[in-house]
Structures are given as structure tokens and as C-alpha cells.
Amino acid sequence: MQEKQTGRRKDREEESPITERTVRINRVSKVVKGGRHLSFSAVVVVGDGEGRVGIGMGKASAVPDAITKGSAYAQKNMVEIPLKGDTIAHDVTAKFGGSLVMLKPAPPGTGVIAGESVRAVVELAGVKDIVTKVRRSTNPTNVVKATLKGLQMLKDPDSEIARRREYAQMKALAKDESDSQDSSE
């Protein structure tokens, strides 16, 4: 008898190996009538190394459960990042909360020059050559979110040039039509 695998989760796991990295585990204490209630929150980054990356936060009474929840949320919210070879296409600066993250493309062989939080996001996105700098707040949660925001701000140069040319052609065509209507009147 052959067993048939069904379900989207199995298909997704086979087509792309998603790796995860825990950026921060935080112990949270809530004071209640009977004493303190401890729980844990985790910031998890997942990516396939080929331009897809996501971040998630999970909270539970045990560390492994918090990481599992964060990973599941991150996989649901993965985004596509346009890469140019092994680096990014252009400079970008992103702000989230009090953190300001600057991302700059680098020549081949430079490697990932980044702090721990930014490194987790860009490596799992598949970037191999990049220079980064975190300014102001270095809170790992805000740094990870600012890095993802910056990567989402990236534009693919080829598609952006094509889009702008198309817009310029449409504008020129509209101007020609308006000029021809003005001259016929």
C-alpha cells in the first residue's frame, strides 16, 4: 500500500528548505495575587536563503513553545525580497520604533558586515555581501523589524526602469493626443 501525503505543509517543506533563527528570548514576569507568573517571548526569523524572509513573535509559558509559535507566525508572513546577485540593489535606510537601520550594497567577497539582529534577517534572506549600520536604539525586536522594513523598501532595478519607461511613454502619448486635439480645433 502506498501512503499518499496530503496537505499544503508537506508540499511547502519539500520545495524549499526554510531555516529559522531565534534572535531574542525574553522572560516576562506578571505579578498576580498568588505571586509571579513567568512566561517567555521569542523573536524568530525564518528564510529560505533565496529572497524570502519573515519575522514572528511568539509568547508562551515555556521557551520551546514560544519559539514554535514565533516560527509559525514568521512562516505565514514571509515576504519576497528583490536581490541583485548576492547583494541588494541600492542603499536604503529604514526606521522602526527608535531603531534606524542603514543597508548598503557591497562588492563580492565583502561578506555580511552586520550586528547579530540584522545579520539574522539578511543572511536568511540570502544576502551574502552587505554593509549595515544600526543607529539609535539597538533593541533586537525593533532592529529586526526595521531591517525587514528596509528590505521591503528595496525595488528591483529592471522592473522599476521598465515601469518608469512605460509611464513616460504613456505621458508622452497623452500629450501628443492633447496637442493633436488642440490643433484640430
N, C-alpha and C positions, 0 to 999 in steps of 0.2 A: 504494500500500500504506500502510495506516495502522499506525503503530507504537503498541503498547499499553504504557503504563507500568505496571509491576508493582512490588510491594514496598511495605512499610509506610513506609519512609523517605521516599519521594517524596510519599506521601499526607500525611504529617505536615508536611513542609515547606510544602506548598501551603496547608494550612488555617490555620496560624499562623506568622507570621514571628518566628522565635526569634533574638534578638540575644545576642551574647556580649561579655563584657568581662574582660580579663585584669587581675587585681588585683595579683599579685606574681609575679615571676620570680626564682628563687634559683639561684645557681651552687653546686653541691655538688662537693666535691673528695674523692676517696677515694685514699689513698696505698697503692699496690701495689708489688710488687717492682721493676717497671720504671720507676717514677716516680709521677706523679699521674694519676688517671683522672677527667676532668671530666664532669659530667652536669648537667642543668638540671631544676629542678622548677618547675611553674607552678600557680597558683591561679586558676581560671577560674569566672566567674559567668555563667549563662545565664538568660534570661527572655523572656516574650512581652509584658510590659507590661500584662497583663490579669489578674494574680493568680497566675501560675505562675512559679516561680523554682527554680533548682537550683545547687549548687556542686560543683566537681570539682577534684581534684588529679591532675596528670599529671607523669610523670618520664621523661626520655629524654636521649639524648646530644646532641640539638640542640633549640634553643628552639621552632621551629615544631612539631616532633613532640610536645614536652611540652604545648604549648597545645592541639593537636589531641586528644591523649589526655584532657586535663582537660575539654575541651569535650564530648567523647563521654560521659564519665562523668557530667558535670553534667546532660546531657540525659536520661540514663537515670534519674536520681534527682531529677527535678523534683517539687515539691510545690505543692499548691494553698493560696493564702493568702486568707482572707476579708477583703475590703476594704469600707470604708464610704464610698462616693463616691471621692474622691481621697486619702483618708487612712485611718488604721487606726481600729478601733472603740474601743480603750481603751489605757491605759498598760500597758506590760509591761517587765519587767527580766529579762534572761537572762544566764547565766554559762556560759562555756566555757573551760576551762583557767584562765588567770589573767585573762582579759578579762571585764569586766562591761559590758553594753550596755543602755542605757535608751532606750526608744522611746516617744514621746508623740504623740498626735494633734494636729494644728494646724488652725486655721481656713483657709478657702480664700484663696489668694493668698500664703500664707507661703512656700511652696517647700520644697525639701529642705534642711534645715539639718543637715548630717552631714559626717563626715570621709570620706576617699576610699574606704575599705573598706566602710563602712556604706552610703554613697551608691550604690555599685555594686549592692549587693543590693536596696535599697529602690526605686531607680529602675527596675531591670529587673523588679521585681515589679509595678510600675505605680502605686506610691505617689507622689503629686505634692506633698502637704503633710504634712510630718512634722518633728518636732524630736527629735534624738538626742544622746546623750552616751556616750562611751566612757570608762570608769573603769578604773584599774589598768593592766594590760598592754595595749599598743597593737599587739601582734604581728598583722599583717594576716590571717594564716591563722586565728588564734583569734577575731579580731574578726568575720570573715566567718561563721564557724561559729556564734558566739554570736548574731549578727544573725538568721541563718536559724532558729536555735532559738527566738528570741524571736518571730519572725513565725509559727512553727508553734504557739506557745502562744496565739495570738490565737483568740478564739471569735466566731462570728457572733452578734450580739445577738438577732436574731429567732429563730433556731433554738434558742439557749440558753434564751430565755424560754419558748418552746413546750415544750422538753424539761422544764424545771422545773415548768411548769404541769401537764404530763402526770403527772409524778412525784407532785406534790401531790394531784392527783385520784385517782391510784391508791392513795395512802396513806390519803386520806380514805375511799375506798370500802372498803378493807380494814378500817379502824377501824369503819365502820358495820356491816360484816358480823360483826365480832367482838363488837360491842355487841349486835346482834340475837341472836346465838347465846347470849350470856351471859344475856340477859333471858328466853329461851325455856327455859332450864334451871332 
